[in-house]
Amino acid sequence: MKNQLKTVALLGLLSGLLIAISYWVIGGIGGVVIGITLAAVTNLVSWYQSDKIALAAYRAQPASFNQAPDLHRMVQRLCDRANLPMPGIYIVPSPAANAFATGRDPKHAAVAVTEGILRALPEDELEGVIAHELTHIANRDTLTQAVAATLGGAIAMLAQIVSYSLWFPASRDGNRGANPLGLLLTIFLAPMAATIIQLAISRAREFEADAGAARITQNPRALARALQRLESTARQLPLNANPAFEPLLIVNSISGQFLGNLFSSHPPTAARVQQLVKLEQELSQSPSKFSFGQ
């Protein structure tokens, strides 16, 4: 219920921003109607197609059992522990080391890993990463993150279209009814506002997914090592795609940029590692209480 309420709140905020942009840009009741229509269509499409949109953004390709038998066995083993149905397995053709999960519910979910992460991580660390993504699926975080990414991408695209239109006389004639202040807000502030809304819930969910992975694998230290290794490799070789889909990844794929930490979609890796070390201590003291679902 908690995750569902967060999803509704996020959709409402982002949808409201879309409606406001349409009102600012077009003006009048017509702008509101167009905004409501655009928000409704975007929500509907992202609700049912969010997994396909996210997978397409990273050019992920389905991987059959014959193509990746070890990966399939690992995912199935972890799904059995977490009492989850087997998700679709996808591989992203990139040397960058990263992973993500997507889908509107556990029955319509997918886990995607890059070629780079399969080469970079030993088995126990890769298990921790997969378990982290399965926890996102179990908590239905994947729906919230994917829908937020889709709506955030739509807002960014609309702002980009508005900025381009200002350079063309024909487009300016078509925008005579627009609010000039609204145009400026759309271009400069709307994408930032959409990003802030996404980040508002993303960081806490990463901590929850880390804890869930530790419970599934009973090996918090392995995930801690994986996070440190992935952060190091991401600095050298980021996974490039639409920035709106950044919260889906297990670690930030964009680093070293201006104000990167301020607008990070993930908590600091050091803080995540610290939590996992604490969970490891709790596991050693009371293993019977440290199981998935508690």
C-alpha positions in Angstrom: 0.0 0.0 0.0 2.8 2.4 0.9 4.5 1.9 -2.5 1.1 2.3 -4.3 0.5 5.6 -2.5 4.0 6.8 -3.5 3.2 5.9 -7.1 -0.1 7.8 -7.2 1.6 10.8 -5.6 4.4 10.8 -8.1 2.1 10.4 -11.1 -0.1 13.2 -9.8 2.8 15.6 -9.4 4.4 14.8 -12.8 1.0 14.9 -14.5 0.2 18.2 -12.9 3.5 19.5 -14.2 2.6 18.4 -17.8 -0.8 20.2 -17.5 0.9 23.3 -16.2 3.4 23.3 -19.1 0.6 23.0 -21.6 -1.3 25.9 -20.0 1.8 28.1 -20.0 2.8 27.3 -23.5 -0.6 27.2 -25.3 -2.7 29.3 -22.9 -6.3 29.3 -21.9 -8.7 26.4 -21.5 -7.3 24.8 -24.7 -3.9 24.4 -23.0 -5.5 22.8 -20.0 -7.4 20.3 -22.1 -4.4 19.5 -24.2 -2.3 19.1 -21.0 -4.9 16.8 -19.4 -5.1 14.7 -22.6 -1.3 14.5 -22.8 -1.0 13.5 -19.2 -3.7 10.8 -19.5 -2.2 9.3 -22.6 1.4 9.4 -21.2 0.2 7.7 -18.0 -1.7 5.1 -19.8 1.1 4.3 -22.2 3.8 4.3 -19.5 1.7 2.1 -17.2 1.4 -0.7 -19.7 4.5 -0.1 -21.8 7.0 1.1 -19.2 9.0 -2.0 -19.4 9.4 -1.9 -23.2 10.2 1.8 -23.1 13.0 1.3 -20.5 14.4 -1.7 -22.3 14.4 0.1 -25.6 16.1 3.1 -24.0 19.2 0.9 -23.2 18.8 -1.2 -26.3 18.4 -4.3 -24.1 18.0 -7.6 -26.0 16.2 -10.7 -24.7 18.5 -13.5 -23.7 17.3 -17.1 -23.9 18.4 -19.9 -21.6 20.7 -21.2 -24.4 22.3 -17.8 -24.7 22.9 -17.2 -21.0 22.3 -20.4 -19.1 24.4 -19.4 -16.0 22.5 -16.1 -15.7 19.1 -17.8 -16.1 20.0 -20.4 -13.4 21.2 -17.6 -11.0 18.0 -15.5 -11.5 15.8 -18.6 -11.1 17.6 -19.6 -7.9 17.2 -16.1 -6.4 13.5 -15.9 -7.5 12.8 -19.2 -5.7 14.3 -17.7 -2.5 12.3 -14.5 -2.8 9.1 -16.3 -3.9 8.9 -14.4 -7.2 8.0 -15.5 -10.7 10.8 -15.7 -13.2 11.2 -12.3 -14.9 12.3 -11.8 -18.5 16.1 -11.8 -18.8 17.8 -9.1 -21.0 21.3 -8.2 -21.9 22.4 -4.6 -22.7 25.1 -4.6 -25.4 27.4 -2.2 -23.6 30.9 -2.6 -22.0 29.7 -0.4 -19.1 28.9 -2.3 -15.9 25.3 -1.8 -14.7 21.9 -3.4 -14.3 18.3 -2.5 -13.8 14.8 -4.0 -13.5 11.5 -2.8 -15.0 7.9 -3.9 -15.3 4.5 -2.9 -13.8 4.3 -5.9 -11.4 6.2 -9.2 -10.6 4.3 -11.0 -13.3 5.3 -8.5 -16.0 8.9 -7.8 -15.0 12.3 -7.9 -16.6 15.8 -7.8 -15.3 18.5 -6.4 -17.6 22.3 -6.6 -17.2 25.0 -5.2 -19.3 27.7 -7.3 -21.0 30.2 -5.3 -19.0 28.7 -6.3 -15.6 28.8 -10.0 -16.5 32.5 -9.6 -17.2 33.3 -7.3 -14.2 31.7 -9.1 -11.3 32.4 -12.5 -9.7 29.4 -14.8 -9.1 28.6 -13.8 -5.5 28.7 -10.0 -6.3 26.5 -10.5 -9.4 24.1 -12.4 -7.2 23.9 -9.4 -4.9 23.1 -7.1 -7.9 20.4 -9.5 -9.3 18.9 -9.8 -5.8 18.8 -6.0 -5.5 16.8 -5.8 -8.8 14.5 -8.6 -7.7 13.7 -6.6 -4.6 12.7 -3.6 -6.7 10.4 -5.9 -8.5 8.9 -7.4 -5.3 8.4 -3.9 -3.9 6.9 -2.7 -7.2 9.5 0.0 -7.3 10.0 -0.8 -11.0 6.5 0.6 -11.9 7.1 3.8 -10.1 10.6 4.3 -11.5 9.7 3.5 -15.1 6.5 5.6 -15.1 8.4 8.5 -13.6 11.2 8.1 -16.2 8.6 8.1 -19.0 6.8 11.2 -17.7 10.1 12.9 -16.9 11.3 12.2 -20.4 8.1 13.6 -21.9 8.5 16.8 -19.9 12.1 17.2 -20.9 11.1 16.6 -24.6 8.3 19.1 -24.4 10.7 21.7 -22.9 13.2 21.0 -25.7 10.5 21.4 -28.4 9.5 24.8 -26.9 13.1 25.9 -26.8 13.6 25.0 -30.5 10.3 26.7 -31.4 11.6 30.1 -30.2 14.2 30.1 -33.0 11.7 29.8 -35.8 9.3 32.6 -36.8 6.5 30.3 -37.8 6.6 28.6 -34.5 6.6 32.0 -32.7 3.5 33.0 -34.6 1.9 29.8 -33.4 2.7 30.6 -29.8 1.1 34.1 -29.7 -1.3 32.9 -27.0 1.4 31.5 -24.9 2.5 33.0 -21.6 6.1 34.3 -22.1 6.9 33.6 -18.4 5.5 30.2 -18.8 7.7 29.5 -21.8 10.8 30.4 -19.8 9.7 28.3 -16.9 9.1 25.4 -19.3 12.5 25.6 -20.9 14.6 26.2 -17.8 12.7 24.9 -14.8 10.3 22.2 -15.9 13.0 19.5 -16.6 14.7 20.3 -13.3 11.4 20.1 -11.4 10.6 16.7 -13.0 14.0 15.5 -12.0 13.6 16.6 -8.4 10.3 14.8 -8.1 11.9 11.6 -9.4 14.8 11.9 -7.0 12.4 12.5 -4.0 11.6 8.8 -3.8 14.4 7.1 -5.7 17.1 7.3 -3.0 15.1 5.7 -0.2 14.1 2.8 -2.4 17.7 2.1 -3.2 18.4 1.5 0.5 15.4 -0.8 0.7 16.5 -2.7 -2.3 20.0 -3.2 -0.9 18.5 -4.5 2.4 16.2 -6.9 0.4 19.2 -8.2 -1.6 21.1 -8.9 1.6 18.2 -10.9 2.9 17.8 -12.9 -0.2 21.5 -13.8 -0.6 22.3 -13.8 3.1 25.6 -12.1 1.9 25.5 -8.3 2.4 29.2 -8.0 2.0 29.1 -9.3 -1.6 26.7 -6.6 -2.6 28.8 -4.0 -0.8 31.9 -5.0 -2.8 29.8 -5.0 -6.0 28.6 -1.4 -5.4 32.1 -0.2 -4.8 33.4 -2.0 -8.0 30.5 -0.7 -10.1 30.9 2.9 -8.9 34.6 2.8 -9.8 33.9 1.4 -13.3 31.0 3.8 -13.9 33.4 6.8 -13.6 35.5 5.4 -16.4 32.8 4.0 -18.6 29.3 5.3 -18.0 26.1 3.7 -19.5 24.7 6.4 -21.7 20.9 6.8 -22.4 18.1 9.2 -21.7 18.9 10.7 -18.2 15.3 10.3 -17.2 16.0 6.5 -16.9 19.0 7.0 -14.6 17.0 6.1 -11.4 16.4 2.6 -12.8 20.1 1.6 -12.7 21.8 0.1 -9.7 24.5 2.8 -9.6 24.7 6.2 -11.2 25.9 5.9 -14.8 26.8 9.6 -15.0 29.6 10.8 -12.8 32.1 13.6 -12.6 29.6 16.2 -13.9 28.8 19.6 -12.5 26.5 19.3 -9.5 26.4 15.5 -10.1 26.1 14.6 -6.4 23.4 17.2 -5.8 21.2 15.7 -8.5 22.2 12.1 -8.0 19.5 9.5 -8.4 21.1 7.2 -5.9 22.4 7.6 -2.3 26.2 7.8 -1.9 27.8 4.4 -2.4 29.7 4.8 0.9 26.4 5.2 2.8 24.9 2.1 1.0 28.0 0.1 1.9 27.8 1.3 5.5 24.2 0.1 5.8 25.1 -3.3 4.3 28.0 -3.8 6.8 25.5 -3.0 9.6 23.1 -5.6 8.1 25.9 -8.1 8.0 26.5 -7.6 11.7 22.8 -8.1 12.4 22.8 -11.3 10.3 25.7 -12.7 12.3 23.9 -12.0 15.6 20.4 -13.1 14.7 20.3 -15.1 11.4 16.8 -16.4 12.0 15.3 -12.9 11.9 17.1 -12.0 8.8 15.0 -13.4 6.0 13.4 -11.9 2.9 10.0 -10.5 3.5 10.5 -9.5 7.1 
